[in-house]
Amino acid sequence: MSQVMTLRLPDDVAEEVRRIAQRERRSVSDVGARMVEEWVRQNRFAHIEFRSFNGERHACVKGHLQVWQVIEVAQEYDMDVNRTAKHLGLTVDQVQAAFHYYEAYPAEVDTVIEHNRSLTFDDVKRLLPGVRLFEVNLPASENAPLHQEKS
């Protein structure tokens, strides 16, 4: 469900919303609603901002990764905040912000993660023609570490 709201915007802001709508081939109403929704979400969740990627808007940890990327890594660490933060070079607060966003909008984040996981090398190659495939020989023993951390 949605509600109709009337807003008064300064002329220059209204004109910029019109330009964005035209560029995105969307209605002024759709663009304005998206802007307000993003602003509300940014105010609800610390460390979260929205940026455009390939014509789509995504929630991101401010100045860093998209939320879905943080969550995809976190899932490999059983959603452990500390290990995820260490792996990504983020603060615990930043990772926790991504977790809070994910708790509120799991379907939004899961959809992007599933799309990413469904990509094949050929899909990536079409997007990034210069990409190369490298093979890595894993240790013979399944118990052998793939890397050793330096102390």
PyMOL commands that place a pseudoatom at each C-alpha (Angstrom):
pseudoatom trace, name=CA, resn=MET, resi=1, chain=A, elem=C, hetatm=0, pos=[0.000, 0.000, 0.000]
pseudoatom trace, name=CA, resn=SER, resi=2, chain=A, elem=C, hetatm=0, pos=[1.141, 3.557, -0.566]
pseudoatom trace, name=CA, resn=GLN, resi=3, chain=A, elem=C, hetatm=0, pos=[0.016, 7.047, 0.294]
pseudoatom trace, name=CA, resn=VAL, resi=4, chain=A, elem=C, hetatm=0, pos=[-0.026, 10.206, -1.743]
pseudoatom trace, name=CA, resn=MET, resi=5, chain=A, elem=C, hetatm=0, pos=[1.989, 13.057, -0.212]
pseudoatom trace, name=CA, resn=THR, resi=6, chain=A, elem=C, hetatm=0, pos=[2.543, 16.518, -1.608]
pseudoatom trace, name=CA, resn=LEU, resi=7, chain=A, elem=C, hetatm=0, pos=[5.969, 18.109, -1.177]
pseudoatom trace, name=CA, resn=ARG, resi=8, chain=A, elem=C, hetatm=0, pos=[7.196, 21.588, -1.973]
pseudoatom trace, name=CA, resn=LEU, resi=9, chain=A, elem=C, hetatm=0, pos=[10.733, 21.557, -3.319]
pseudoatom trace, name=CA, resn=PRO, resi=10, chain=A, elem=C, hetatm=0, pos=[12.983, 24.461, -4.256]
pseudoatom trace, name=CA, resn=ASP, resi=11, chain=A, elem=C, hetatm=0, pos=[12.997, 24.995, -8.031]
pseudoatom trace, name=CA, resn=ASP, resi=12, chain=A, elem=C, hetatm=0, pos=[16.561, 23.777, -8.504]
pseudoatom trace, name=CA, resn=VAL, resi=13, chain=A, elem=C, hetatm=0, pos=[15.917, 20.554, -6.530]
pseudoatom trace, name=CA, resn=ALA, resi=14, chain=A, elem=C, hetatm=0, pos=[12.684, 19.859, -8.426]
pseudoatom trace, name=CA, resn=GLU, resi=15, chain=A, elem=C, hetatm=0, pos=[14.503, 20.375, -11.729]
pseudoatom trace, name=CA, resn=GLU, resi=16, chain=A, elem=C, hetatm=0, pos=[17.257, 17.965, -10.684]
pseudoatom trace, name=CA, resn=VAL, resi=17, chain=A, elem=C, hetatm=0, pos=[14.665, 15.319, -9.764]
pseudoatom trace, name=CA, resn=ARG, resi=18, chain=A, elem=C, hetatm=0, pos=[13.118, 15.797, -13.230]
pseudoatom trace, name=CA, resn=ARG, resi=19, chain=A, elem=C, hetatm=0, pos=[16.548, 15.373, -14.896]
pseudoatom trace, name=CA, resn=ILE, resi=20, chain=A, elem=C, hetatm=0, pos=[17.247, 12.201, -12.917]
pseudoatom trace, name=CA, resn=ALA, resi=21, chain=A, elem=C, hetatm=0, pos=[13.820, 10.800, -13.812]
pseudoatom trace, name=CA, resn=GLN, resi=22, chain=A, elem=C, hetatm=0, pos=[14.382, 11.570, -17.480]
pseudoatom trace, name=CA, resn=ARG, resi=23, chain=A, elem=C, hetatm=0, pos=[17.867, 10.017, -17.459]
pseudoatom trace, name=CA, resn=GLU, resi=24, chain=A, elem=C, hetatm=0, pos=[16.564, 6.871, -15.725]
pseudoatom trace, name=CA, resn=ARG, resi=25, chain=A, elem=C, hetatm=0, pos=[13.420, 6.788, -17.905]
pseudoatom trace, name=CA, resn=ARG, resi=26, chain=A, elem=C, hetatm=0, pos=[11.250, 6.704, -14.808]
pseudoatom trace, name=CA, resn=SER, resi=27, chain=A, elem=C, hetatm=0, pos=[8.486, 8.938, -13.553]
pseudoatom trace, name=CA, resn=VAL, resi=28, chain=A, elem=C, hetatm=0, pos=[9.227, 11.894, -11.301]
pseudoatom trace, name=CA, resn=SER, resi=29, chain=A, elem=C, hetatm=0, pos=[6.949, 10.242, -8.738]
pseudoatom trace, name=CA, resn=ASP, resi=30, chain=A, elem=C, hetatm=0, pos=[8.958, 6.983, -8.793]
pseudoatom trace, name=CA, resn=VAL, resi=31, chain=A, elem=C, hetatm=0, pos=[12.291, 8.786, -8.477]
pseudoatom trace, name=CA, resn=GLY, resi=32, chain=A, elem=C, hetatm=0, pos=[11.025, 11.052, -5.705]
pseudoatom trace, name=CA, resn=ALA, resi=33, chain=A, elem=C, hetatm=0, pos=[9.568, 8.115, -3.777]
pseudoatom trace, name=CA, resn=ARG, resi=34, chain=A, elem=C, hetatm=0, pos=[12.848, 6.195, -4.114]
pseudoatom trace, name=CA, resn=MET, resi=35, chain=A, elem=C, hetatm=0, pos=[14.811, 9.217, -2.864]
pseudoatom trace, name=CA, resn=VAL, resi=36, chain=A, elem=C, hetatm=0, pos=[12.597, 9.626, 0.181]
pseudoatom trace, name=CA, resn=GLU, resi=37, chain=A, elem=C, hetatm=0, pos=[12.683, 5.888, 0.936]
pseudoatom trace, name=CA, resn=GLU, resi=38, chain=A, elem=C, hetatm=0, pos=[16.494, 5.815, 0.712]
pseudoatom trace, name=CA, resn=TRP, resi=39, chain=A, elem=C, hetatm=0, pos=[16.750, 8.878, 2.943]
pseudoatom trace, name=CA, resn=VAL, resi=40, chain=A, elem=C, hetatm=0, pos=[14.487, 7.213, 5.527]
pseudoatom trace, name=CA, resn=ARG, resi=41, chain=A, elem=C, hetatm=0, pos=[16.557, 3.998, 5.427]
pseudoatom trace, name=CA, resn=GLN, resi=42, chain=A, elem=C, hetatm=0, pos=[19.827, 5.928, 5.750]
pseudoatom trace, name=CA, resn=ASN, resi=43, chain=A, elem=C, hetatm=0, pos=[18.418, 7.612, 8.829]
pseudoatom trace, name=CA, resn=ARG, resi=44, chain=A, elem=C, hetatm=0, pos=[17.302, 4.271, 10.312]
pseudoatom trace, name=CA, resn=PHE, resi=45, chain=A, elem=C, hetatm=0, pos=[20.638, 2.502, 9.810]
pseudoatom trace, name=CA, resn=ALA, resi=46, chain=A, elem=C, hetatm=0, pos=[24.015, 3.894, 10.844]
pseudoatom trace, name=CA, resn=HIS, resi=47, chain=A, elem=C, hetatm=0, pos=[26.826, 3.512, 8.290]
pseudoatom trace, name=CA, resn=ILE, resi=48, chain=A, elem=C, hetatm=0, pos=[24.419, 2.838, 5.385]
pseudoatom trace, name=CA, resn=GLU, resi=49, chain=A, elem=C, hetatm=0, pos=[24.226, 4.833, 2.152]
pseudoatom trace, name=CA, resn=PHE, resi=50, chain=A, elem=C, hetatm=0, pos=[22.819, 4.178, -1.305]
pseudoatom trace, name=CA, resn=ARG, resi=51, chain=A, elem=C, hetatm=0, pos=[24.797, 4.181, -4.548]
pseudoatom trace, name=CA, resn=SER, resi=52, chain=A, elem=C, hetatm=0, pos=[24.061, 3.303, -8.164]
pseudoatom trace, name=CA, resn=PHE, resi=53, chain=A, elem=C, hetatm=0, pos=[25.553, 0.220, -9.796]
pseudoatom trace, name=CA, resn=ASN, resi=54, chain=A, elem=C, hetatm=0, pos=[24.676, -0.650, -13.394]
pseudoatom trace, name=CA, resn=GLY, resi=55, chain=A, elem=C, hetatm=0, pos=[21.558, 1.503, -13.198]
pseudoatom trace, name=CA, resn=GLU, resi=56, chain=A, elem=C, hetatm=0, pos=[20.367, -0.047, -9.939]
pseudoatom trace, name=CA, resn=ARG, resi=57, chain=A, elem=C, hetatm=0, pos=[20.466, 1.423, -6.445]
pseudoatom trace, name=CA, resn=HIS, resi=58, chain=A, elem=C, hetatm=0, pos=[22.093, -0.651, -3.704]
pseudoatom trace, name=CA, resn=ALA, resi=59, chain=A, elem=C, hetatm=0, pos=[22.511, -0.228, 0.033]
pseudoatom trace, name=CA, resn=CYS, resi=60, chain=A, elem=C, hetatm=0, pos=[26.207, 0.084, 0.927]
pseudoatom trace, name=CA, resn=VAL, resi=61, chain=A, elem=C, hetatm=0, pos=[28.352, 0.394, 4.000]
pseudoatom trace, name=CA, resn=LYS, resi=62, chain=A, elem=C, hetatm=0, pos=[29.365, 4.086, 3.730]
pseudoatom trace, name=CA, resn=GLY, resi=63, chain=A, elem=C, hetatm=0, pos=[32.480, 4.420, 1.616]
pseudoatom trace, name=CA, resn=HIS, resi=64, chain=A, elem=C, hetatm=0, pos=[32.872, 0.663, 1.285]
pseudoatom trace, name=CA, resn=LEU, resi=65, chain=A, elem=C, hetatm=0, pos=[31.147, -2.441, -0.019]
pseudoatom trace, name=CA, resn=GLN, resi=66, chain=A, elem=C, hetatm=0, pos=[27.555, -3.098, -0.906]
pseudoatom trace, name=CA, resn=VAL, resi=67, chain=A, elem=C, hetatm=0, pos=[25.574, -4.678, 1.933]
pseudoatom trace, name=CA, resn=TRP, resi=68, chain=A, elem=C, hetatm=0, pos=[24.995, -7.855, -0.068]
pseudoatom trace, name=CA, resn=GLN, resi=69, chain=A, elem=C, hetatm=0, pos=[28.765, -8.292, -0.439]
pseudoatom trace, name=CA, resn=VAL, resi=70, chain=A, elem=C, hetatm=0, pos=[29.275, -7.984, 3.318]
pseudoatom trace, name=CA, resn=ILE, resi=71, chain=A, elem=C, hetatm=0, pos=[26.489, -10.493, 3.974]
pseudoatom trace, name=CA, resn=GLU, resi=72, chain=A, elem=C, hetatm=0, pos=[27.800, -12.957, 1.387]
pseudoatom trace, name=CA, resn=VAL, resi=73, chain=A, elem=C, hetatm=0, pos=[31.205, -12.969, 3.111]
pseudoatom trace, name=CA, resn=ALA, resi=74, chain=A, elem=C, hetatm=0, pos=[29.563, -13.106, 6.556]
pseudoatom trace, name=CA, resn=GLN, resi=75, chain=A, elem=C, hetatm=0, pos=[27.632, -16.216, 5.554]
pseudoatom trace, name=CA, resn=GLU, resi=76, chain=A, elem=C, hetatm=0, pos=[30.963, -17.960, 4.973]
pseudoatom trace, name=CA, resn=TYR, resi=77, chain=A, elem=C, hetatm=0, pos=[31.845, -17.070, 8.584]
pseudoatom trace, name=CA, resn=ASP, resi=78, chain=A, elem=C, hetatm=0, pos=[28.486, -18.238, 10.002]
pseudoatom trace, name=CA, resn=MET, resi=79, chain=A, elem=C, hetatm=0, pos=[27.450, -14.580, 10.387]
pseudoatom trace, name=CA, resn=ASP, resi=80, chain=A, elem=C, hetatm=0, pos=[30.288, -13.906, 12.843]
pseudoatom trace, name=CA, resn=VAL, resi=81, chain=A, elem=C, hetatm=0, pos=[30.651, -10.115, 13.045]
pseudoatom trace, name=CA, resn=ASN, resi=82, chain=A, elem=C, hetatm=0, pos=[34.257, -10.075, 14.253]
pseudoatom trace, name=CA, resn=ARG, resi=83, chain=A, elem=C, hetatm=0, pos=[35.632, -12.529, 11.681]
pseudoatom trace, name=CA, resn=THR, resi=84, chain=A, elem=C, hetatm=0, pos=[33.727, -10.810, 8.883]
pseudoatom trace, name=CA, resn=ALA, resi=85, chain=A, elem=C, hetatm=0, pos=[35.056, -7.403, 9.936]
pseudoatom trace, name=CA, resn=LYS, resi=86, chain=A, elem=C, hetatm=0, pos=[38.612, -8.704, 10.054]
pseudoatom trace, name=CA, resn=HIS, resi=87, chain=A, elem=C, hetatm=0, pos=[38.301, -10.383, 6.650]
pseudoatom trace, name=CA, resn=LEU, resi=88, chain=A, elem=C, hetatm=0, pos=[36.873, -7.266, 4.977]
pseudoatom trace, name=CA, resn=GLY, resi=89, chain=A, elem=C, hetatm=0, pos=[38.980, -4.683, 6.818]
pseudoatom trace, name=CA, resn=LEU, resi=90, chain=A, elem=C, hetatm=0, pos=[35.869, -3.023, 8.222]
pseudoatom trace, name=CA, resn=THR, resi=91, chain=A, elem=C, hetatm=0, pos=[35.023, -2.048, 11.776]
pseudoatom trace, name=CA, resn=VAL, resi=92, chain=A, elem=C, hetatm=0, pos=[32.707, -4.242, 13.810]
pseudoatom trace, name=CA, resn=ASP, resi=93, chain=A, elem=C, hetatm=0, pos=[30.203, -1.343, 13.807]
pseudoatom trace, name=CA, resn=GLN, resi=94, chain=A, elem=C, hetatm=0, pos=[30.211, -1.210, 10.012]
pseudoatom trace, name=CA, resn=VAL, resi=95, chain=A, elem=C, hetatm=0, pos=[29.593, -4.947, 9.687]
pseudoatom trace, name=CA, resn=GLN, resi=96, chain=A, elem=C, hetatm=0, pos=[26.914, -4.798, 12.389]
pseudoatom trace, name=CA, resn=ALA, resi=97, chain=A, elem=C, hetatm=0, pos=[25.202, -2.022, 10.408]
pseudoatom trace, name=CA, resn=ALA, resi=98, chain=A, elem=C, hetatm=0, pos=[25.124, -4.300, 7.357]
pseudoatom trace, name=CA, resn=PHE, resi=99, chain=A, elem=C, hetatm=0, pos=[23.675, -7.086, 9.537]
pseudoatom trace, name=CA, resn=HIS, resi=100, chain=A, elem=C, hetatm=0, pos=[20.952, -4.767, 10.851]
pseudoatom trace, name=CA, resn=TYR, resi=101, chain=A, elem=C, hetatm=0, pos=[20.064, -3.685, 7.326]
pseudoatom trace, name=CA, resn=TYR, resi=102, chain=A, elem=C, hetatm=0, pos=[19.944, -7.331, 6.239]
pseudoatom trace, name=CA, resn=GLU, resi=103, chain=A, elem=C, hetatm=0, pos=[17.657, -8.197, 9.155]
pseudoatom trace, name=CA, resn=ALA, resi=104, chain=A, elem=C, hetatm=0, pos=[15.228, -5.499, 7.988]
pseudoatom trace, name=CA, resn=TYR, resi=105, chain=A, elem=C, hetatm=0, pos=[15.446, -6.263, 4.237]
pseudoatom trace, name=CA, resn=PRO, resi=106, chain=A, elem=C, hetatm=0, pos=[16.508, -9.919, 3.827]
pseudoatom trace, name=CA, resn=ALA, resi=107, chain=A, elem=C, hetatm=0, pos=[14.668, -10.524, 0.549]
pseudoatom trace, name=CA, resn=GLU, resi=108, chain=A, elem=C, hetatm=0, pos=[16.295, -7.483, -1.081]
pseudoatom trace, name=CA, resn=VAL, resi=109, chain=A, elem=C, hetatm=0, pos=[19.794, -8.618, -0.086]
pseudoatom trace, name=CA, resn=ASP, resi=110, chain=A, elem=C, hetatm=0, pos=[19.220, -12.330, -0.740]
pseudoatom trace, name=CA, resn=THR, resi=111, chain=A, elem=C, hetatm=0, pos=[17.976, -11.602, -4.270]
pseudoatom trace, name=CA, resn=VAL, resi=112, chain=A, elem=C, hetatm=0, pos=[21.245, -9.887, -5.170]
pseudoatom trace, name=CA, resn=ILE, resi=113, chain=A, elem=C, hetatm=0, pos=[23.346, -12.608, -3.515]
pseudoatom trace, name=CA, resn=GLU, resi=114, chain=A, elem=C, hetatm=0, pos=[21.494, -15.316, -5.448]
pseudoatom trace, name=CA, resn=HIS, resi=115, chain=A, elem=C, hetatm=0, pos=[21.947, -13.420, -8.706]
pseudoatom trace, name=CA, resn=ASN, resi=116, chain=A, elem=C, hetatm=0, pos=[25.672, -13.072, -8.022]
pseudoatom trace, name=CA, resn=ARG, resi=117, chain=A, elem=C, hetatm=0, pos=[26.022, -16.770, -7.208]
pseudoatom trace, name=CA, resn=SER, resi=118, chain=A, elem=C, hetatm=0, pos=[24.193, -17.730, -10.403]
pseudoatom trace, name=CA, resn=LEU, resi=119, chain=A, elem=C, hetatm=0, pos=[26.702, -15.951, -12.658]
pseudoatom trace, name=CA, resn=THR, resi=120, chain=A, elem=C, hetatm=0, pos=[28.921, -18.179, -14.761]
pseudoatom trace, name=CA, resn=PHE, resi=121, chain=A, elem=C, hetatm=0, pos=[32.392, -17.337, -16.008]
pseudoatom trace, name=CA, resn=ASP, resi=122, chain=A, elem=C, hetatm=0, pos=[30.876, -16.653, -19.450]
pseudoatom trace, name=CA, resn=ASP, resi=123, chain=A, elem=C, hetatm=0, pos=[28.436, -14.175, -17.878]
pseudoatom trace, name=CA, resn=VAL, resi=124, chain=A, elem=C, hetatm=0, pos=[31.320, -12.365, -16.190]
pseudoatom trace, name=CA, resn=LYS, resi=125, chain=A, elem=C, hetatm=0, pos=[33.366, -12.438, -19.407]
pseudoatom trace, name=CA, resn=ARG, resi=126, chain=A, elem=C, hetatm=0, pos=[30.543, -10.678, -21.286]
pseudoatom trace, name=CA, resn=LEU, resi=127, chain=A, elem=C, hetatm=0, pos=[30.525, -7.959, -18.612]
pseudoatom trace, name=CA, resn=LEU, resi=128, chain=A, elem=C, hetatm=0, pos=[34.333, -7.768, -18.323]
pseudoatom trace, name=CA, resn=PRO, resi=129, chain=A, elem=C, hetatm=0, pos=[35.847, -8.819, -21.671]
pseudoatom trace, name=CA, resn=GLY, resi=130, chain=A, elem=C, hetatm=0, pos=[39.418, -8.658, -20.352]
pseudoatom trace, name=CA, resn=VAL, resi=131, chain=A, elem=C, hetatm=0, pos=[38.841, -11.064, -17.460]
pseudoatom trace, name=CA, resn=ARG, resi=132, chain=A, elem=C, hetatm=0, pos=[41.087, -14.122, -17.308]
pseudoatom trace, name=CA, resn=LEU, resi=133, chain=A, elem=C, hetatm=0, pos=[40.472, -17.490, -15.691]
pseudoatom trace, name=CA, resn=PHE, resi=134, chain=A, elem=C, hetatm=0, pos=[43.269, -18.813, -13.474]
pseudoatom trace, name=CA, resn=GLU, resi=135, chain=A, elem=C, hetatm=0, pos=[43.488, -22.302, -12.075]
pseudoatom trace, name=CA, resn=VAL, resi=136, chain=A, elem=C, hetatm=0, pos=[44.792, -22.878, -8.570]
pseudoatom trace, name=CA, resn=ASN, resi=137, chain=A, elem=C, hetatm=0, pos=[46.270, -26.219, -7.564]
pseudoatom trace, name=CA, resn=LEU, resi=138, chain=A, elem=C, hetatm=0, pos=[45.026, -27.044, -4.086]
pseudoatom trace, name=CA, resn=PRO, resi=139, chain=A, elem=C, hetatm=0, pos=[47.122, -29.001, -1.580]
pseudoatom trace, name=CA, resn=ALA, resi=140, chain=A, elem=C, hetatm=0, pos=[46.818, -32.779, -1.883]
pseudoatom trace, name=CA, resn=SER, resi=141, chain=A, elem=C, hetatm=0, pos=[45.581, -33.165, 1.680]
pseudoatom trace, name=CA, resn=GLU, resi=142, chain=A, elem=C, hetatm=0, pos=[42.119, -31.847, 2.478]
pseudoatom trace, name=CA, resn=ASN, resi=143, chain=A, elem=C, hetatm=0, pos=[43.402, -30.937, 5.931]
pseudoatom trace, name=CA, resn=ALA, resi=144, chain=A, elem=C, hetatm=0, pos=[46.347, -28.895, 4.637]
pseudoatom trace, name=CA, resn=PRO, resi=145, chain=A, elem=C, hetatm=0, pos=[45.877, -25.146, 5.097]
pseudoatom trace, name=CA, resn=LEU, resi=146, chain=A, elem=C, hetatm=0, pos=[45.397, -23.137, 1.925]
pseudoatom trace, name=CA, resn=HIS, resi=147, chain=A, elem=C, hetatm=0, pos=[47.361, -20.271, 3.454]
pseudoatom trace, name=CA, resn=GLN, resi=148, chain=A, elem=C, hetatm=0, pos=[49.175, -19.552, 6.644]
pseudoatom trace, name=CA, resn=GLU, resi=149, chain=A, elem=C, hetatm=0, pos=[48.655, -16.349, 8.558]
pseudoatom trace, name=CA, resn=LYS, resi=150, chain=A, elem=C, hetatm=0, pos=[51.787, -14.421, 9.436]
pseudoatom trace, name=CA, resn=SER, resi=151, chain=A, elem=C, hetatm=0, pos=[52.190, -13.528, 13.062]
for i in range(1, 151): cmd.bond("trace and resi %d" % i, "trace and resi %d" % (i + 1))
show_as sticks, trace
zoom trace
